[in-house]
Amino acid sequence: MGDLFTSWGVMKNVIALQHNEIKASFNKILHMVGYNVSLYKRLVDFVSKHALMHIAEEFDRVKHVSFDSVHCGCVLKRTHFLPCTCELARYDLSIIPLNEVHVM
């Protein structure tokens, strides 16, 4: 019983360390690329770094495309089930809700 208790304490510490490393990597990505942190606040702990980078690239296109779905093409929506440029135009100064990103 002492071995199980000791092992559990070690596993708990390892899991906590991994969790902190993952959160730190997300924050590093956000600051490194220059994301508007408040805009992505609801996505940070739930969406992969790869998806965040796709969303950030689409958000950069908002300046040129805005709400025009013809120029947007909605490619990211169809291929990755992530919000495309014309959808992100609605969230220019607010927080992107988590339900805009597909669960997978």
Rosetta blueprint (number, residue, H / E / L):
1 M L
2 G H
3 D H
4 L H
5 F H
6 T H
7 S H
8 W H
9 G H
10 V H
11 M H
12 K H
13 N H
14 V H
15 I H
16 A H
17 L H
18 Q H
19 H H
20 N H
21 E H
22 I H
23 K H
24 A H
25 S H
26 F H
27 N H
28 K H
29 I H
30 L H
31 H H
32 M H
33 V H
34 G L
35 Y L
36 N L
37 V L
38 S L
39 L L
40 Y L
41 K L
42 R L
43 L L
44 V L
45 D L
46 F L
47 V L
48 S L
49 K H
50 H H
51 A H
52 L H
53 M H
54 H H
55 I H
56 A H
57 E H
58 E H
59 F H
60 D H
61 R H
62 V H
63 K H
64 H H
65 V H
66 S L
67 F L
68 D L
69 S H
70 V H
71 H H
72 C H
73 G L
74 C L
75 V H
76 L H
77 K H
78 R H
79 T H
80 H H
81 F L
82 L L
83 P L
84 C L
85 T H
86 C H
87 E H
88 L H
89 A H
90 R H
91 Y H
92 D L
93 L L
94 S L
95 I L
96 I L
97 P L
98 L H
99 N H
100 E H
101 V L
102 H L
103 V L
104 M L
